[in-house]
Amino acid sequence: MTLVGICGGGLSEQAELTRSLVAALRARDKSVSVIAYAGASTEIDIPGKDSYEHRRAGAREVLAVSRLRWALVHESDTPARPEMAELLARLDPVDVVLAPGFENAADVSLVLNGEDGAMHATHAGQAETAFQLDRTEQITDFILSPPPEKNP
């Protein structure tokens, strides 16, 4: 599994790049998951729904289930964001995990520069490669390629 951290730029740029990369990776028959940081106080359950009310009543976890999908809402005891290893352990194994808003512990880091439509990509500990954000296929190639070997 390759963890891709996406940071920098604006949140809308990160989200758009993530959507583009999901589509490009799926087109190459790769399995993809996304760990999306929703913000420190964002409510991810819908007020008025039973799952929300059960959690508000004190349930530690609520597993909301439908015929098409399910979602686990876990009430945290700490204000800190969970460690990446803990989040990854909750996911089924996939080829690539995209993590907009997370920069640490990634195998591949994509750092958006903001207004100029550019970004820098690195395989962990390697030299940077520059891309334009609209070059999704090139970015996908970079993610799927093994990191270059370091010279001794």
Secondary structure, DSSP 8 states (H G I E B T S, - for coil): -EEEEEEES-HHHHHHHHHHHHHHHHHTT--EEE-----TT---S-TTSHHHHHHHTT-SEEEEE-SS-EEEEE--SSSS---HHHHHHHS---SEEEEET--TT-SEEEEE-STTSEEEEEETTS--EEEETT-HHHHHHHHHS-------
